[in-house]
Amino acid sequence: MSDNGIVNSGSDVVGTMVYDERGNILQYSGIGKSRKQDITQLTMLPVDKDGFASVTDQSAGLKVSLYTKDQMTVVTYKKILN
């Protein structure tokens, strides 16, 4: 994953995932179901003071955004333009 990429402003979220501090998936939708392998990398991302971070997965063509609070993380996946 890298930290660059252009988000298609007309795109919709193609998946979500919610996981706890142990990496247990609590809820998912769309492609979130098949992205469990992301948790290891996402837990290493530095978040801003409000708990937000985002990266681009160029190989999958996705913008990955996350929000962490109270040992829970919400992840959204959006398609990007190449």
C-alpha positions as CSV (number, residue, x, y, z in Angstrom):
1,M,0.0,0.0,0.0
2,S,1.2,3.5,-0.7
3,D,0.0,6.9,0.4
4,N,-0.8,8.3,-3.0
5,G,-3.6,7.8,-5.6
6,I,-6.5,9.7,-7.0
7,V,-9.9,8.9,-5.7
8,N,-12.7,8.8,-8.3
9,S,-15.1,11.4,-6.8
10,G,-18.0,9.6,-8.4
11,S,-17.1,6.2,-6.9
12,D,-19.0,4.6,-4.1
13,V,-17.6,2.6,-1.2
14,V,-17.0,-1.0,-2.4
15,G,-16.5,-2.5,1.0
16,T,-16.1,-1.9,4.7
17,M,-14.6,-3.8,7.7
18,V,-14.8,-3.3,11.4
19,Y,-12.2,-5.0,13.6
20,D,-11.1,-4.9,17.3
21,E,-7.7,-4.5,18.9
22,R,-7.0,-8.3,18.5
23,G,-7.7,-8.2,14.7
24,N,-11.0,-10.0,15.0
25,I,-13.4,-8.9,12.3
26,L,-16.7,-7.9,13.8
27,Q,-18.5,-6.7,10.7
28,Y,-17.9,-6.4,7.0
29,S,-19.6,-5.6,3.7
30,G,-18.7,-5.9,0.1
31,I,-15.0,-6.6,-0.5
32,G,-14.3,-6.2,3.2
33,K,-15.1,-9.9,3.6
34,S,-12.0,-10.9,1.6
35,R,-9.5,-8.3,3.0
36,K,-8.7,-9.8,6.4
37,Q,-5.0,-9.8,5.3
38,D,-5.0,-6.0,5.4
39,I,-5.4,-5.9,9.2
40,T,-1.7,-6.5,9.9
41,Q,-0.7,-3.6,7.7
42,L,-3.5,-1.3,8.8
43,T,-2.7,-1.7,12.5
44,M,0.8,-0.3,11.8
45,L,-0.4,2.9,10.1
46,P,0.1,6.1,12.0
47,V,-3.2,7.8,12.6
48,D,-3.7,11.5,13.1
49,K,-4.7,13.1,16.4
50,D,-8.4,12.3,15.6
51,G,-7.8,8.7,14.8
52,F,-7.9,8.9,11.0
53,A,-5.5,7.5,8.3
54,S,-5.6,6.6,4.7
55,V,-3.5,4.8,2.1
56,T,-3.8,3.6,-1.4
57,D,-3.5,0.0,-2.5
58,Q,-2.3,0.5,-6.1
59,S,-2.3,-3.2,-6.9
60,A,-6.0,-3.5,-6.0
61,G,-7.0,0.0,-7.2
62,L,-8.4,1.0,-3.8
63,K,-8.2,4.0,-1.5
64,V,-8.3,2.6,2.0
65,S,-9.4,4.9,4.8
66,L,-9.7,4.0,8.5
67,Y,-10.8,5.5,11.8
68,T,-9.7,4.1,15.1
69,K,-11.3,4.8,18.5
70,D,-11.6,2.8,21.7
71,Q,-9.7,-0.2,20.4
72,M,-12.1,-0.5,17.4
73,T,-11.2,0.3,13.8
74,V,-13.6,1.1,10.9
75,V,-12.1,0.6,7.4
76,T,-13.7,1.8,4.1
77,Y,-12.6,0.8,0.6
78,K,-13.2,3.0,-2.5
79,K,-12.2,2.4,-6.1
80,I,-9.6,4.8,-7.5
81,L,-8.6,6.0,-10.9
82,N,-5.3,4.7,-12.3
